[in-house]
Structure formats: structure tokens, C-alpha cells
Amino acid sequence: MLATAGLAAPAIAQESTDPIKLTLHDWTGQLITTQLMGEVLKKAGYSVEYVQADYLAQFAGLESGDLHVAMEIWETTGREALDAATATGKVENLGETGMLAKEEWWFPEYMKEKCPGLPNWEALKDPACAEAFSTAETAPKGRYLGGPVTWGGFDEERIEALDLPFEVVHAGTDAALFAELESAYQRQAPIVLWIYAPHWAPAKYKGEWVEFPPYSKECYEDPAAGLNPDATHDCGKPFGPIWKVGWSGLKDKWPGAYAAIKAFTLNNEEMGAMITKVDLDGKKVEDVVAEWIGANEARWSGWIKK
């Protein structure tokens, strides 16, 4: 299919033929990003292996060189683990993906009738408001539907620090999280949950993000920095880039692949459209990736020329 495959041939002769191991996680966008990068690397002649890995625990494998590339580390939830790993010198930040991350509590617009102080977070402190978000398992406390435990996010710490009458119930999977949102929304049932962007949900459903005190690094590290002098995490989640990360040996073992991964970029709109095709239209990740590659050859062939 690809004339550009020949571009990488001289470099390939000097580079390892071992498979480059890219990590797969448990949300649709990351599967798309990773397989898109992997398939481009295959076009350049590299051997690629996809490895299922825990989002935060994967750093041990990246440090040891057992894993080689993680395509999505979110500023919102992965920054601490990223900084710790890069500080060892065994992991390298390969730059921004071009996508900007937002992860925060989100509620449907219809919940404002039952909790009129929203989106201000202080409305959630009202016992009547909390009870409006309750379920049989949490009443009279409100239920916050969090993402899978492996995503991190410090929601339990925030609830305690801000003295919110809520309990965290974790969805088992990404798919379960959004299936529950769909069900609640159709029934106009109470729900406040972890929503992230880029994703189709904030566009499909009418709702708002809860407005917590602004995030600061100090808020996560120093109790004196926030509203509660006795606790950390008494603020909102950070916003920011989604990063590409690799084993520090990547650039020496596969320099061409290293350059291609650093060159990779997508934006939120592109990713949101691809996630929609998978999650809402029922297409396979592999088919959506193949469609993007077919439509963007001039763009990704530039990545593997670098």
C-alpha cells in the first residue's frame, strides 16, 4: 500500500527488529491512540506488540524496559506517576499528543432543579442536595460514580477534605460508566459522575462540570494551601495536556520510531469523532484506525520521515 515504507528501510537496517511494546488500557480513546501509532510504525517496517497494562502500574514496566511506549498519560490523573518515573532517568516524556485533558465531576442539566446551587461545589454540601444524588446503597449520602479504581483521581480524598456528604462508587469499566450515564439520562434519574474529555459524552448530553476550588500543585501536597488546613486534595482536578511517554532506551534501540512517536499529534475534535464511531456507532477500533490512516497518509507519512 505504501511507497513510504521504503523510506524507513535504511534506518531499519540499523535498528532493532525486536517488537516495540505499546501499552493498552481500558478506555476507548487510548485504544485508538495506541493502535493508530502502532499501525503507523508497522507501515514504517517496525515490529509492534500491544500489551494490556494498568494505567499507573505500567510505569514499572516502562522503567525496566519490559514496556516501551505509553501513548496517553493524562495531566489530570497521571502527572505524579509521570514525574516520579522520569525522575529515575529510565522513562522519558515524549511530548504532548496535541489533545487536552479534562476530567471532573459532571451532572446532567436536569439535576439543577433538585440542587439549584450547582455548578458551585458548595451546593453539594447541602444534605438535601446530597440526598437528591443518593441511591439505595448510599442514602442519605449522595453517590458519586467514579471511574475504574485503576484510574486514580483522588475522589475519596477530595470528598473527605471538602467534607462532602457523598460516597464514591467506582464503575468497573469505562463502558459501564457511560452505560450508567445513558440509563440515568434517559430516565432523568439522579447522577453525578466522572466524565472526561476528549469524549463524546459532554457533547451528546446536556450538563455541566462541577466547579471546585481551582487546582494547584500545592493543594495536592500541602494542607495549608487549600480550604481545609488539615487535608490535601481540597480543590479541583488539574487540566492540561495528554502526554506520550517511553522507555529511555527507545531512542537508541529504535531511533526512527522514537522520532515518529514524538511527531505524533491529534486534537480533541479528531479523537472525539473517532471515539463516537466506536462507542456510539458500534465500529471496531481497528476499523476506525484503518479509516483514519487511509484518510491521512500525507500527515502520518511525515511522522515516519522525521
Disulfide bonds with the S-S distance in Angstrom:
Cys115-Cys129 1.89
Cys219-Cys235 2.08
